[in-house]
């Protein structure tokens, strides 16, 4: 592993572009879909919100409920909600029974669109990305493709 790093930008506009580019790229990618969607990025160790946006008018309060439920799933189990969905074949009753959720089952969602943010050298999840509003496969895959694109640009 190389210990040399390139010099970071010192121009405030350049710094801001780097810090905001990922979230904006995700929103731009979601604009291609005709269905309105919510994007939510938050820290894992608190409820601190880093980014929250909608792609167009037409989202409902229910979208924010899905955001909270997907986020809770990622934080509790440490995997994407799509992973949890496929682990249990999308069976919410089996999910609730396996983890003995009882009355708290409604606090979690095993539908795609919740994604953990990990940082190399840091233990655990540092943040959560959630997309809500598309089909669950699309909610998940738009995050994956945007992350892959972003990481490819960093090399």
Beta strands, then each sheet from edge to edge (+ up, - down):
strand 1: 38-43
strand 2: 49-54
strand 3: 114-117
strand 4: 127-132
sheet 1: 2+ 1- 4+ 3-
end
